[in-house]
């Protein structure tokens, strides 16, 4: 690396890792364990730790695809707004109100919630579609409730996040 290259290391907050990677990935691994291996026994402590680690990595590996979907969700919410939203509107509002303020943290937390719902959406689609292709399981229409519900909830949180950012923006003007 050259001396002129400067990078800032931004480690994501622990709650983002917990909401957006660990929980959805853990639920995915538990679903896989239950649906396809028919393991219904309560895991031991060692198994539980292993399930959390595998779940975290499943959430981590699916994050690039989920990030693309998250951007599409935010764009979809912005399209349905009556006024035009600038590209980095929410980030601009966070900078104006101060990144360390409670209001800015709420907007970041809401982003984490959208990421959680999108990760659940993505991983549940992978889980249930893998039953069709790998295990030749018949896919019940009831299995589509979780992906649909999580996608709709992500839209709801994204809409409320944008609305809250607009409220913060009007207060600081």
N, C-alpha and C positions, 0 to 999 in steps of 0.2 A: 504494500500500500504506500502510496505517495504521501508526503507530508501535507500536501494541500487538500487531501480528502478528509473531511470532517463529517462525522455521523453522530447523531444523538440517539442513545439507546433509550427507547421508551418501552419499559416493561409494563404490560397491561395490568390493571388492577386485579386483585385476587378474585373479586366478585365476578368479573367478566369471564375469567377462566372457569369459575364455578358454574355460573349460569349458562354460558355459551358453549362450553366444551365438555366439562365433567358430567353434569346432569344429563344432557341429551345422549352422550356417549354411553354412560352407565345404563340408562334406560334401554338403549339399543342392545347392549350386550346382555342385559337381563331378558329382553324379549327374544333374542336369538337363543339364549340358553333354555328358555321356557318353551317356545314354539317349535324349535327344530331339534333340540336334543331331549325334550320332554323331561327336563330336570326340574322337579318341583320342590325339592328339599331346600331348606334354608341354608345358605352358604355358610361355611365356617369362616372364622376370622381371616385365615390365610386366603381362602377363596375370594372373600369379599375384597380384600386388598388387591388381589390380582384382577378382579372384575373392575374395580375403580381405575386401576392403571390402564387396562385394556380399553375401558370406556373413555378415559381421557384421550388416549391416542386415536381412537375412532373419531371422537369429536374434533381433535386437532387435524386429522387427515381430511375430514370432510369440510373443514372451515373454508378453504379456497372456493369451493363450489357454493357453499352457503353465503359467503361474502358477496358473490355475484348476484345471488337471489335477493340478498338484503338490499343491494343497490337498486334492483328492479322494484322491490316493494316500496322503497322511498320514492322512486320516480313515479310509480303508479299512484301513490298518495298525492304527490305534487301535481300530477296531471288533473286530478279531480278537484283541485283548489280553484277558486274563482280568479285569484290574482296570480301573476307569474312570480315564481320563487327563484331567487338567484341560486347559482350552483352550490355554493358553500354557505348557505344561509344560516343553518343551525350552528355551524362552527364559528361563523362570524358573530352570532349572538353570544355564544359562549365566551368568546374573547372579549366582547364588549362588557359583559357582566362580570368577567373575571373567572378564569378557569378553576380556581379553588373555591368558588362560592358554592353554597348549597344548591342554588338554582342550576348552575352548570353541571353539578354532579347528578342532579335529577335527570337532566337531559342525557347525560352519559349512561346512567342506569337504564333509562328507557331504551337506549340503543342496545344495551346488553339484553334487555327483555325481548326486543325484536329478534336479535341474534338467537336467543334461546328457542323461540317459536319456530324460526326458520330451520334451525338445526333439528328440532323434533320433526318438522315437516320432511326434511330431506332424509333423515335416518329412518323414519317410519316408512317412507316410500321404498328405501333400499331394503329394509327388513321384510316388508310384506311382498315386494316383487321378487326378492330372492327365494321366497317360498315357492313361487311359480316356476322359476327357472332351475333352481338347484335341487329342490326337494320334491318337485312336482305336486305341491300342495295346491288345493283349490283355493283361490282367493275369494273370500267372502266380501260382499259389499260393505259389511260392517267394518272391515279393516280400513276402509277409505275415510271413515269418520275422523280418526286421529290426524291424518295429514291435512284434511280439509279444515278441521277445526283449528289446528295450529297455524295454518296459513291465514285464515280469517282473523285470528287473534293477533298475528304479526301486523296485519293491515291496521287493525284497531289501535295497537300501541304506536305504530308509526304515525298514524293520523293524530293521536293525542300528543305525541312528541312535537310534531310540527305546530300544532295549535298552541302548545305551551310556549314554544320558542317565539311564536308571533306575539303572545302576551308579554313575554319578557322584553321583546324588542320594543313594544309600544311604551312600556314603563320607562325604559332607559333613554328614550329620545328626548 
